[in-house]
Amino acid sequence: MGNLLYGTPPTPHEIEDRLLAHLQTVIFTKFRRNESFAFHLEAVPGRGTGRQSLWLNPMIPLQFSFYGSRAPELNREWLAALLEQANSAKGMRVVPEPAPGATKRVESAA
């Protein structure tokens, strides 16, 4: 489990490394375009139940901290689905990764 650290002081949000790598790519894509958006994620144990919502803005400090040292392969279809969510009026929600073998994969540039 890695962490998305957001804000000042940074608030950690625990996220599995594979998902975090995909979120990093989508968030960096949006930030390169200077676009803000809502991100909705499940609350982690110890911080209540339900979900949390973050307003992600390129001007607010953001850090990705991965538990593992190896970058996972990125799933293009999952990236596209997450980016579609991020571009929607509702904001980005985590969607399930498409089944293995059903998508093309690319090496991570991270």
PEZIVEN-V66543 format. One line per field, one symbol per residue. ss: DSSP state (h for helix, s for strand, l for the rest). phi: phi as a letter, one per 40 degrees, with the letter a starting at -180 (. if undefined). burial: I if it has 9 or more other C-alpha atoms within 8 Angstrom, else O. A space follows every 50 residues. Layout:
BEGIN
ss->???
phi->???
burial->???
END
This chain:
BEGIN
ss->lsssssllllssssslhhhhhhhhhhhhhhhhllllssssssllllllll sssssslllllssssllllllllsshhhhhhhhhhhhllllsslllllll llllssllll
phi->.bbbbbgbccbcbcaddccdcccdcccccccccfbcacbbbcccdgbgbg bbbbccbdccdaabbccccbcccccdccdcccccccccccgcbcbccddd gcbcbbcccc
burial->OIIIIIIOOIIOOIIOIOOIIIIIIIOOOIIOOOIIIIIIIOIIOOOOOO OOOOOIIIOIIIOIOIOOOOOOOIIIIIIOIIIIIIIOOOIIIOOOOOOO OOIOOOOOOO
END
